[in-house]
Amino acid sequence: MGFTEETVRFKLDDSNKKEISETLTDVYASLNDKGYNPINQIVGYVLSGDPAYVPRYNNARNQIRKYERDEIVEEL
C-alpha cells in the first residue's frame, strides 16, 4: 500500500448520529416517565459508564448501551 501526497478526507456516517439522537430522545422520555431528572441521569451514565443510571423501562438501558459514551457526548 503506497502513500499519496494528497490529503485524504474522512467523512463520518450521519445516519449513526441520527440513531443516537433518536435513542437519546427515547431514553429521555423513559427517564421522565419514571419520574427521574433525565439530564442528571444521562450525565451520570456518561460520566461513570454505569448503566444503573438508566432504567430498564421501555428497554432504555439496552438502547443507550448500544453506543459508546464518547459517541453520545459528541451527539450531545
N, C-alpha and C positions, 0 to 999 in steps of 0.2 A: 504494500500500500504506500503510494507516494504522497508527498505533501504538496500542496498547491500554494502559490503566492497570494491567491485571492482570499479575502475574508469570507468565511462561511457564516451564513445566517442561521440562527436557531429560532424556531417558532414553536411555542407551546400549543398544545391542543386545547382550544377554548371550550370544547364540549365537556371536558372534565371540570372546568371551572363552573359551568352551569350546573352540573350534577352536584358539586359541593355546595353551591348556593342553595339549591333546592333541598338538599339534605339538611343544611343549617336551618332553613325555614321550617321544615318539618320537626326537627329536634326542638327548636324554639317553641313551636306550638305545643308539643308534647310536654315540655317542661312547664309551660304556662298553665296547661290543663291540670297538671298535678299540683299546682299551687307554689311552684318554685320560682325564684327570680332567675329567668333564663340567662341573662347576661352573666350573673355571678357563677352559675353552674357551668356554662360553656367556658368561661375563663378558668375556672377550677380544673376542668378537664384538660384544656390546652396547656396549662402550666404544669400540671402534675402527670398527665397521662393516665390517671386513674379513672377507669370507666364508671366507677360508682357515682360520679357526679351527674351521670345521665341515667334516667330510669329506663327500665325495660319496656315501659308503657309505649304502645304503638311501634314497637321494635326500634325505638330511638337509639338505644345503646349500640345495637348492631349496625345501624345506619352510620352513625358517626365514626365507628371504629373501622369502616372501610377505607378511610383516608388517613394519611399521615398528618400529624399535628402541624407540621410546617406548611402543608398544603392548605389546611384550614386557616392558619394565620395569614397566609398570602391572600386568600379569598376575603377574609375579614378586612 
